[in-house]
Amino acid sequence: MPVGAGTPATSHQRSGIFKTPLLPEGGYLQVPDGPGLGVELDEDAVAQLSKE
């Protein structure tokens, strides 16, 4: 998935809702290799955001 130069991180990436952040490498995001969508959510961070 190409990431444009200077594209800001999404609020989800900045807030840390992913246990392992999705970081661009060479202008691309690597496809996670975990089960399902390949990402694991930080439930505490999600709960905190739902209160804001």
PyMOL commands that set and color helices and strands:
alter all, ss='L'
color gray80, all
select helices_A, chain A and resi 11-15+43-51
alter helices_A, ss='H'
color red, helices_A
select strands_A, chain A and resi 24-25+28-29
alter strands_A, ss='S'
color yellow, strands_A
deselect
rebuild
show_as cartoon
